Amino acid sequence: MSSPRIHPDTIDDVRQRADIVDVVSEHVVLKKQGKDFTGLCPFHDDKSPSFSVSPSKQFYYCFSCGAGGNAFKFLMELGQQSFAEVVLDLARRYQVPVKTLEPAKQQEYQRKVTLREQLFEILTVTAKFYEHALYQSAGQEALEYLRSQRQFSDDILKHFTFGYAPDGWQALYVYLVEQKHYSVKLVEQAGLVVPNKNGTGYYDRFRNRVMVPIYDPNGRIIGFGGRGLGDEKPKYLNSPETELFDKSKTLYGLDKAKGAIAKQDRAIVVEGYFDVVALHAAGITNAVASLGTALNAGQVRQLLRYTESKQIVFNFDADAAGIKAAQRAIGEVAEMAHRGDVQLRILNIPDGKDPDDYLRTHVADEYHALVEAAPLWLDWQIQQTLQPLDLKQADQFQTASQDIVKLLADIANADTRTHYIRHCAEIFSQGDARLVPLLAENFLAQVRRQRRSPEEAQKKFKVAIKKSALEEAEGWLLRVYIHIPKNREAVKQALEERDLQLSFSHHRALWRMMLQWQVADDAQEPSPVGLLEQLRNLASESTGPLSQVHHLLYLDEKTQRDILRAPLIIRAAVACMEKTLCEKRYRYFLKLWEETDLETQPNECAYYHKQSYAEKKRIAELDQERQVAFEDLASLPWVGEFYGQLDG
């Protein structure tokens, strides 16, 4: 379906509702820094946090690559989506009613919105059906299982809205389709019934199971998990992928845990929903679980939105399957952990117990003590690497050394890397303190070689294409025009006096736009919105040439300081632009002179030589003009006077 033309009122409503920190943090790990947030830019290969998000301005900006804009622009650039697609997605997410300017497309979009609302309604009704069934005679076995074996109180059962799917092929089908008169196709789309292979009807997906409703972070039911009470296979069954439910993007219990995660500044991730319920029942309410799939980076980023210090504890089972699950989860977020975007710890409960088992014989304070003592993920990885090996055996010592070097080489922070090199040297010394310095030196050498592998070296030392001097000069000229209204006429006059034009298409587009706005303001009532604000608003929703000049619309500490020397910038910039033209003419005349025969065309030869010499002389003059002397700086007013001239 092509995107509809969206009514301006809807766009304004979505813009007001969509918080940029909320939107960006789904894709970028953000850390609080003063009033703003920082992280690694998703639009280029960022090594150190140069990406800034301002909640007050509802803008993001990268001081390295120049990417910037509002929530709309971020999603447009990141997902290569149209403006309309992004607005519709955000409207659906923030439950903003959508009005469009095309009735036919409004009808089509409303149909899709209505579908989702109908699915939400069906799932809510189904949850009440299951909950009611749990307390009937048919649900006694399930209720006894939850109360006795799981030791859940009635308050907890109500809090998590546990239910029971009756042991019949069509109990839910009859209730929803025949009694409630919901369309069987909608019930199927909700993942609740399955068509018979012979095409003659439908049967319930969940039968004779304890039912656990799965909520989205906003508290709406999007699916179910079912635990079999008999010989049903599989023992645990989740809803299929639907319009509402994607288990790879869902964390069970997040709707109830997010407040506690923010308050305690830490999230605990366990393997199953019964572990989550057991922890919440014990008062440990910052726990969530993945849903039968390996925890992935997207789910971790969801959690990081709620913890300022980015603390996450993986509490997976201590058996082989649990260790494997922890290794997979670490692999998913290893890059984030190496960079320090997440403070990751690994908790394995003694005797191989899961949280549910542990809390039946221990109190919450003992579990909290285990969480506090949980090792950092790298310490845990080192322990897992060395545990099966005997360092007294030469071959196993070598294997262990190679594996440890691979772990250490990925650590981005030099201080952290040095700490672990020393730590591992102490382990490998096996108590002989004299060996620690030698082993540390050996590890350091190996780590350096590992980090300088051809692939890493090529990636690390790949030379970035820098902007030409001409593009930089034009950019500075435009910065002065945008940010210092007092010097706008000086910029125009400098270009007109030397008959200079901007060379780059995105610069020309910006220049024409600004001149047109100025003409319009001169001809009628000036716009109450400043030039800078107009440009930022327009550029934030543009993917055309204007999107390439975002870096000119924002000043970091350095550019704000430099731009205060506006008269010198204008002089140097126009000199650079003229020099570029002179260099082209110089090369042109020099080529003609070299190709001209002195004996047969003496006059032409003399002319070309004279012109090339004149251009070369002018280039030298322009180079001198671009230099800044002490007298130039002394002639400028005190820098504090300039701050009042900045626009915005």
Phi, psi and omega in degrees: 000130177287153185286137179284163172278119189269139180295138180305327179298320179294317179300317180295318180297317180294319180300322180286327184276327186280108178279127187293327177295319178298315182291310185292324185291348173287342184238341183228135175283115184253142176238138180292133177217096186069229179276346185250182177236148179230159178188185178276133183293130179278357185259357174205172183283081186276131181260327178230148186303109177239006185258122185241138177237126182253110178296323183292322180267349183055044180226152170241155178204137175255120181283357179261305184259350177088001179296140180191162178154197180259191183298322178301310184297321181301311182289327177298314182289318186290316184258005182052047179253160176282164179301316182296319180299318181294316180299317180295319178297315180292324178298319179294319182294318183262011176056048177264124177301137185255128171244135177239169181266359180237109186305320182296316181286329174300319180295318180294316179294318180298327178298318180291319177298317180298321178303312180298317180296323178294321178295318176302317181296315181297319180293323178294316178297320180296318179300320178293324177298312180297318182295319177298318182296330182298328185260011174264173183300323180293338183261009184298320179298317180295317181295319178295322178300316182289321182284318187268304184287318180271343178060041177267135178284164178297327178297319179291320178299321178289320182298320180262006177049049175300154178213189180219131175267114184303153182277070178213154185288333186223027182300311180288321179303312181298318183294312186283317187272313186273327181264315181271348175063033170282146177299132180297330178293321177293319179296323176293318179295335177281354177082021187260334178231159183232134179289142175297148181297330180276000175076018184263356181170201184226157172225158182292136177291319183255125180219134179052053181225146166290130186251132180240108177296141179250125184254153170276172183301340180270004176086020178255138181288128180240351180181187181221154167243139181233134178251119183295144179259342181242229181265016182301140176240134355284167180296318178248129183227127177256162173302152175285173175297131179225183176301332183256333193243123173226105188295336179287348180246006187245141174240120181292132177090357183297327179299327181265343186261340191298324179294317179291325178299315180294319183291317182271351178059040180195140175244141176248128180248123179243181189272328187222164183291333177292328175295318178300312182298318180298319179293315179297322179297331179272003179091006178262086194262012178257030184252143176222173179216150169281168189244068175079004176237159178297136177301133183243172185298324179297319178292322178297318179298326175302314181294323184294343177294336187256351180241118185294321181273001175063040180267124177227135177245122173271117176245081178262163181301152182271003177281180184300319180295321180293320177298318180296319179297319178296319179297318179297316181296318178298319179301325180293325186246013184303316182298318178295321181292319179299324180282345183089014179289338180223135174268096190259131175234154182240124179246118170247115182291139180305152178065019174071020183278152171266168184303322181299311179297316185298317186285352175285337182238001181225158180268168184299324181299325179291323176293318177302321179296322177295320179297315181297327182270358183299133182288153171300152187303325182288322174298319178296318179297318178298317179298315180295325180292319187272338187306315183276001187252150177254107184291351177280345177267127187302316183292322179286328174299316181294316179300314180298318181299316181296318180294321181293320180300320179298320178295313185291327184294337182276352182287122185283321184282125185295320180295318178296319180298317179297319179302314184285331174298314178296317181300314181291325177298322178294322178294314184288340179289342178054040175094352180268099185299334181294335183276343186302310180299321180293316179294321179298317179296320179295315178298317181300317180296317180293320179296319179297317178296320180297317181288341179257024177300155183307319182294315181293320180298318180296320180290318185287321187256013177298125185283123178284145179284115183273154177293145179291161179300325180294315180296321178296318181296313179298321179299318179293322178298317179292323177302314180300315182297319184287314192264341181236088183307327183299332185259008184295318179294325179295323178295312180299316183295320181297320179290319182292319182298324182259004178054052183254145176238149176290140188269333187262138188300319181290329175290318180297319180299316179295316181298313179300318181298315181294320179294321179296318178296323181293319177299317180295319179294325179291328185276339181216195180298126180301146179295135179290342180269128182297160180303314183299315181294321177300315181296317180296317179298316182290316183293331183294338182242022182244141173244009180272206181304327183295334179293343182274356182246018179305322184295341179278343186270355182229143180245124171274185185300320183288311182294328178294323178289316184293323186291345179293346175265048188307314181300322179289324178297314180300314181298314182292322183293313181292329176296319178295318180296316179294323180299321179300317178294318180298320180296321177296315180293321179301313180296324180294309181292324179296320179295315178298318180298318180293331183270353184267136180279122183295324184287320184268336182226063185296321182294315179298319181297317180295320180297312181297323180293317180298317182293318180295322179294319180297319179294320179296320179295318180295323178300317178297321179295319181291324175300319179294323181294330181283343181285147179249118180262167179299324181297326178297314181294320182294333182284345181279151175296166176304138189301331180299331180293336183284332187300328179289348182273346185290136177276138177072000000 
